[in-house]
């Protein structure tokens, strides 16, 4: 009897506690946890906005959206989202399966694939509402931002006005990893096309057999190249690719420009040097940076870090690089080192030091590819710029001529960076706007400058 009375008393208590828990669990649908607002699109022909986020099929419908209609939402959880406007004094809720959320991640520089690639004013995929407001003809570059697995958004300019549009992934070249290569023409007249899409292709150039173009992969059978300043497309049937630097161990040797000085606050890091980017540009397996700020080719009485005094670094610990890439120092010119005579082996002259250094490289690295580069055009103060004479009355051109003569004598590859067309136009330190954009002082570069330089050096290496 006592047990029965206790049980009867306990039932109301349990019921009350259960009811309280239920009431606590049910939240006011208008009160949601703060979350980032998103843009979304109705992704069905008709999408319902409900009065309650828990009753998709039984809740009252406050409003219907037509397919492709754009709205602003605040996600509550994975399934439900509150619309960010009032409907008859109440907020409504839309299910995640009925909308496409614009959760954009990462931008991509890619190319259109179709003969005509449509840019839509909404990513809604069902016909009438998917209005085309712009069409791209052939293979053209686009910068896009991914929305989901199917849709990307981009900005296009129509009649001088910038508009956001949407493009489907089937129309874009997204599948192929872009690997840099140089491509050898395999036919007597290998065609370079203006477009890679199927159909009638216009030919912009014919390349003789054996000639080389620099570029990167585009799709299964197509590659992108640059010729005469214009983007072109070549087919694997007309060209074969070869990257002699793939899986190479490369050592870069030089002065502060090689080291990457001034690109970061520690004024000497190699993290942002042009050398840092070469593995991804050339497919190298390993790279080491032996750039030292202030280092010259010749031995100087006030320093102990000339090329000749550091040459053993290249083979220290039994290292045997596949490629030795040397930007010959600008410091000999800037600090009045005598040119000397080609026939006199003085460690204290530019000619003598360069010959000593070259012979060390060849003697200790008989299987390595050795490449010299002349110093870049520079416009730094307070010392001499490229177009001034130094204290000995010598020009930078005269030091560059000595590098060329030495490289020719020893049969070394040479890249003349001082007279590189791209560097002297797109990276010209005598242009005030370019100097401000890419340089810290007219000689050393910032991060953007070294990155751009790496692209040009990679191109020259593959085309050399």
C-alpha positions in Angstrom: 0.0 0.0 0.0 2.8 2.3 0.9 4.6 1.5 -2.4 1.4 2.3 -4.3 1.1 5.7 -2.7 4.7 6.6 -3.4 4.3 5.5 -7.0 1.1 7.7 -7.4 3.0 10.7 -6.1 6.0 10.1 -8.4 4.0 10.0 -11.6 3.0 13.7 -11.6 6.6 14.6 -10.7 8.0 12.5 -13.6 5.4 13.9 -16.0 6.2 17.5 -14.9 10.0 17.0 -15.3 9.5 15.4 -18.7 7.3 18.2 -19.9 9.8 20.7 -18.7 12.6 19.0 -20.6 10.5 19.0 -23.7 9.7 22.7 -23.3 13.4 23.5 -22.8 14.3 21.4 -25.9 11.8 23.2 -28.2 13.3 26.5 -29.2 11.5 29.6 -30.5 12.0 29.2 -34.3 12.7 33.0 -34.5 15.6 32.7 -32.1 18.6 31.1 -33.8 22.2 30.8 -32.9 24.3 33.5 -34.5 25.9 32.3 -37.7 27.4 33.7 -40.9 24.9 34.9 -43.4 25.0 33.3 -46.8 23.6 33.9 -50.3 21.5 31.0 -51.6 19.5 30.1 -54.7 16.2 28.2 -54.9 17.4 24.9 -56.5 14.0 23.5 -57.5 11.2 24.7 -59.7 9.4 25.7 -56.6 10.9 26.0 -53.1 8.7 26.4 -50.0 9.6 28.7 -47.1 8.1 27.1 -44.0 6.8 28.7 -40.7 8.7 26.1 -38.6 12.1 24.4 -39.3 11.0 21.0 -37.9 8.0 20.3 -40.1 9.1 20.3 -43.7 6.0 18.5 -45.0 3.4 19.4 -42.4 4.4 23.0 -41.5 2.6 26.0 -42.8 4.1 27.4 -46.0 4.7 31.2 -45.7 6.0 31.8 -49.2 7.0 30.0 -52.4 10.2 30.8 -54.3 10.6 30.2 -58.0 13.6 28.3 -59.3 16.8 30.3 -59.3 15.5 33.1 -57.0 18.3 34.5 -54.8 17.8 34.9 -51.1 19.8 35.6 -48.0 19.9 32.9 -45.3 21.4 32.2 -41.9 22.1 28.4 -41.4 20.7 26.9 -38.1 22.1 23.4 -38.7 23.0 21.2 -41.6 19.3 20.8 -42.6 17.6 24.1 -41.9 18.2 27.8 -42.6 16.4 30.9 -41.6 15.6 33.4 -44.3 16.8 36.9 -43.5 13.6 38.8 -44.2 10.2 38.9 -42.5 7.1 37.3 -44.1 3.9 38.7 -42.6 5.9 39.6 -39.5 7.6 36.2 -39.1 10.9 34.7 -40.2 10.6 31.6 -42.4 12.8 28.6 -42.8 14.0 26.7 -45.9 15.5 23.2 -46.1 19.1 22.8 -47.3 18.0 20.2 -49.9 16.0 22.8 -51.6 18.7 25.5 -52.1 22.2 26.0 -53.4 24.3 27.8 -50.8 27.1 30.1 -52.0 29.8 28.7 -49.7 32.6 29.9 -52.0 36.0 28.5 -51.5 39.3 29.3 -53.3 39.7 31.1 -56.7 41.0 29.3 -59.7 42.5 30.6 -62.9 41.2 28.2 -65.6 40.0 28.0 -69.2 36.6 27.5 -70.8 36.4 24.3 -72.8 33.4 24.6 -75.2 32.9 26.2 -78.5 30.4 28.4 -76.6 30.5 28.4 -72.8 27.5 30.0 -71.2 27.6 32.3 -68.2 24.2 32.3 -66.4 22.6 34.8 -64.2 21.8 32.1 -61.7 23.0 28.6 -61.0 19.5 27.2 -61.1 19.7 24.2 -63.5 16.2 23.9 -64.9 15.7 25.8 -68.1 13.7 29.0 -68.2 15.2 30.6 -65.1 18.7 29.7 -66.1 19.0 32.7 -68.4 22.2 33.1 -70.4 23.5 36.7 -70.2 27.0 36.1 -71.6 28.7 33.5 -73.8 32.4 32.8 -74.1 33.7 31.6 -77.5 36.4 29.0 -77.4 39.2 28.6 -74.9 39.4 31.7 -72.9 40.8 32.3 -69.4 38.5 32.8 -66.5 39.0 33.4 -62.8 36.3 31.5 -60.9 35.3 30.8 -57.3 33.9 27.4 -56.4 30.4 27.3 -55.0 29.7 23.6 -54.9 30.8 20.5 -56.9 28.8 21.7 -59.9 28.8 25.5 -60.0 31.4 28.2 -60.1 30.9 32.0 -60.1 32.9 34.5 -62.0 32.9 38.2 -62.8 32.4 39.2 -66.5 32.4 42.6 -68.1 29.6 43.3 -70.5 29.4 46.8 -72.1 31.8 48.2 -69.5 29.7 46.9 -66.6 31.0 44.2 -64.1 28.5 41.4 -63.4 28.6 38.2 -61.4 27.7 35.2 -63.4 27.6 31.4 -62.9 29.2 28.7 -65.0 28.9 24.9 -64.8 32.0 22.7 -64.1 31.3 20.7 -67.3 32.3 23.8 -69.3 35.6 24.3 -67.5 39.0 22.8 -67.7 39.4 21.6 -64.1 40.7 18.1 -64.3 44.3 18.4 -65.5 47.1 19.4 -63.1 49.0 22.2 -64.9 52.6 21.0 -65.2 55.3 23.1 -66.9 57.1 21.6 -69.8 58.9 22.5 -72.9 57.4 21.1 -76.1 59.3 20.0 -79.2 57.7 20.3 -82.6 57.5 16.8 -84.1 56.4 17.8 -87.6 57.9 19.9 -90.3 55.0 22.4 -89.6 53.5 21.8 -86.2 50.4 24.0 -85.7 49.7 26.4 -82.8 46.0 27.1 -82.6 44.0 30.0 -81.2 41.6 27.6 -79.5 41.4 24.0 -78.2 37.7 23.4 -78.6 36.5 21.0 -81.2 35.4 22.4 -84.6 37.1 24.8 -86.9 40.4 25.9 -85.3 42.3 29.0 -86.5 46.1 28.5 -86.8 48.2 31.3 -85.3 51.6 29.9 -86.0 53.4 26.9 -87.6 56.5 25.7 -85.8 59.4 23.9 -87.7 60.4 20.5 -86.5 62.7 20.5 -83.5 61.8 24.0 -82.3 60.8 24.4 -78.7 57.9 26.1 -77.0 57.4 26.6 -73.3 54.0 26.0 -71.6 51.9 23.7 -69.5 49.4 20.9 -69.8 45.8 21.9 -70.4 43.7 18.8 -71.0 44.2 15.2 -72.0 45.6 16.0 -75.5 46.1 19.8 -75.4 48.7 22.1 -73.9 48.9 25.9 -73.5 51.9 27.8 -74.8 52.9 31.4 -75.3 54.1 32.5 -78.7 54.9 36.1 -79.7 53.1 37.3 -76.6 49.9 35.4 -77.5 48.3 32.4 -75.8 48.1 29.4 -78.1 47.1 25.7 -77.9 49.1 22.8 -79.2 48.1 19.1 -79.6 50.1 16.1 -78.5 50.0 14.8 -82.1 52.1 17.8 -83.2 54.5 18.2 -80.2 56.2 16.0 -77.6 57.0 17.2 -74.2 60.3 17.0 -72.4 61.4 18.4 -69.1 65.1 17.7 -68.5 64.8 19.1 -65.0 62.2 16.7 -63.8 63.3 15.0 -60.5 66.6 17.0 -60.6 68.6 18.1 -57.6 69.4 21.8 -58.3 71.8 24.1 -56.5 71.4 27.9 -57.0 74.5 29.9 -56.4 74.8 33.7 -56.2 74.5 36.8 -54.2 71.6 38.6 -52.4 69.3 38.4 -55.4 69.6 34.6 -55.4 69.2 34.5 -51.6 66.0 36.6 -51.8 67.1 39.4 -49.6 64.6 42.1 -48.6 61.6 39.9 -49.4 60.8 39.4 -45.7 61.3 41.2 -42.4 64.4 39.2 -41.5 66.2 40.6 -44.5 67.9 37.5 -45.7 65.5 34.7 -45.7 65.4 32.2 -48.6 61.7 31.6 -48.1 60.6 34.0 -50.8 63.6 33.8 -53.1 62.9 33.0 -56.8 64.7 29.7 -56.0 62.0 28.7 -53.6 59.4 28.4 -56.4 61.5 26.4 -58.8 60.5 22.9 -57.6 56.9 23.5 -58.5 57.8 25.2 -61.8 60.3 22.6 -63.0 59.4 19.4 -61.1 62.6 19.4 -59.2 63.0 16.8 -56.4 65.4 19.0 -54.3 66.8 22.5 -54.4 69.4 24.3 -52.2 70.0 28.0 -52.1 73.6 29.2 -51.8 73.0 32.9 -52.2 75.0 35.2 -49.9 74.3 38.9 -49.7 77.3 41.0 -50.8 79.2 38.0 -52.3 81.3 38.8 -55.4 83.1 36.5 -57.8 86.5 38.0 -57.0 88.2 37.7 -53.6 88.1 41.0 -51.7 90.2 42.0 -48.8 87.2 43.1 -46.6 85.2 39.8 -47.0 85.7 36.1 -47.0 82.6 35.0 -49.0 83.5 35.3 -52.7 82.4 32.7 -55.2 85.9 31.2 -55.1 86.0 31.0 -51.3 82.5 29.3 -51.2 82.8 27.0 -54.2 83.3 23.9 -52.0 79.8 24.4 -50.5 78.4 22.9 -53.7 80.0 19.5 -53.0 80.1 19.5 -49.2 78.8 16.4 -47.5 79.2 14.4 -50.7 76.6 16.4 -52.7 76.5 15.9 -56.4 73.8 18.2 -57.9 72.3 17.5 -61.3 72.1 21.2 -62.1 74.1 24.1 -60.9 72.4 27.5 -61.6 74.5 30.6 -61.1 73.3 34.2 -61.3 76.8 35.7 -61.5 77.2 38.4 -58.9 76.4 42.1 -59.5 78.7 43.0 -56.6 81.9 43.0 -58.7 80.6 45.8 -60.8 79.0 47.7 -57.9 82.2 47.5 -55.8 84.8 48.3 -58.4 86.4 44.9 -58.9 88.8 45.1 -61.8 87.9 43.1 -64.9 91.4 41.9 -65.4 92.5 39.9 -68.4 91.0 36.6 -69.6 94.5 35.1 -69.8 95.6 36.1 -66.2 94.3 33.8 -63.4 94.2 36.4 -60.6 91.8 35.6 -57.7 91.3 39.3 -57.3 89.9 40.1 -60.8 86.6 39.3 -62.3 87.9 37.4 -65.3 90.4 35.4 -63.1 87.9 34.6 -60.4 85.2 33.5 -62.9 87.6 31.2 -64.7 88.8 29.7 -61.4 85.2 29.2 -60.3 84.2 27.7 -63.6 87.0 25.2 -63.6 86.2 24.1 -60.1 82.6 23.4 -61.1 83.5 21.4 -64.1 86.3 19.4 -62.3 84.1 18.5 -59.4 80.8 18.1 -61.1 81.5 16.5 -64.5 77.9 15.2 -64.9 76.1 18.3 -63.8 74.4 20.8 -66.1 76.1 24.2 -65.3 74.2 27.3 -66.3 75.3 30.9 -65.9 73.0 33.9 -65.9 74.1 37.5 -66.2 73.0 39.9 -63.4 69.6 41.6 -63.9 69.1 45.2 -64.8 69.2 47.2 -61.6 68.4 50.7 -60.4 69.5 50.8 -56.8 71.1 53.6 -54.9 73.6 54.7 -53.7 75.9 52.6 -55.9 75.9 52.5 -59.7 72.8 51.5 -61.7 73.0 49.4 -64.8 73.4 52.3 -67.2 76.1 54.1 -65.2 79.9 53.5 -65.1 81.4 52.3 -61.9 84.5 53.9 -60.2 86.8 52.2 -62.6 84.9 53.6 -65.6 83.5 50.2 -66.4 79.9 49.4 -67.4 77.7 46.5 -66.3 77.6 45.4 -69.9 81.4 44.9 -69.8 81.1 42.5 -66.8 78.2 40.7 -68.7 80.4 40.4 -71.7 83.1 38.7 -69.5 80.5 36.2 -68.3 79.4 35.4 -71.8 83.0 34.9 -73.0 83.8 32.6 -70.0 80.7 30.5 -70.5 81.4 30.1 -74.2 85.1 29.2 -73.5 84.1 26.4 -71.1 81.0 25.3 -73.0 78.6 26.3 -70.3 75.0 27.2 -70.9 74.2 30.9 -70.6 71.0 32.9 -70.0 71.4 36.6 -70.5 69.0 38.0 -67.9 70.4 41.5 -68.2 68.9 41.7 -71.6 65.9 39.5 -71.0 62.9 41.1 -72.8 60.4 40.2 -70.1 62.5 41.4 -67.2 63.3 44.7 -68.9 59.6 45.4 -69.7 57.4 43.7 -67.1 59.9 44.0 -64.3 61.8 47.1 -65.4 63.2 48.8 -62.2 63.5 52.1 -64.1 59.7 52.3 -64.4 58.5 54.0 -61.2 55.2 52.1 -61.1 56.9 48.7 -61.6 59.7 49.6 -59.1 57.1 50.3 -56.5 55.1 47.2 -57.3 58.0 44.6 -57.4 61.1 46.0 -55.8 62.3 47.2 -52.4 65.2 49.2 -53.7 65.6 48.8 -57.5 67.8 45.7 -57.1 66.2 43.4 -54.5 62.6 42.4 -54.9 59.6 41.9 -52.7 57.7 38.6 -52.6 55.7 39.4 -55.7 58.8 40.3 -57.6 60.7 37.2 -56.8 57.7 35.0 -57.6 57.4 36.7 -61.0 61.1 36.3 -61.6 60.9 32.6 -60.8 58.3 32.2 -63.6 60.6 33.9 -66.1 63.7 32.0 -65.0 61.8 28.7 -65.3 60.6 29.7 -68.8 64.2 30.5 -69.9 65.6 27.3 -68.4 63.1 25.2 -70.3 63.6 27.1 -73.5 67.3 27.6 -73.3 
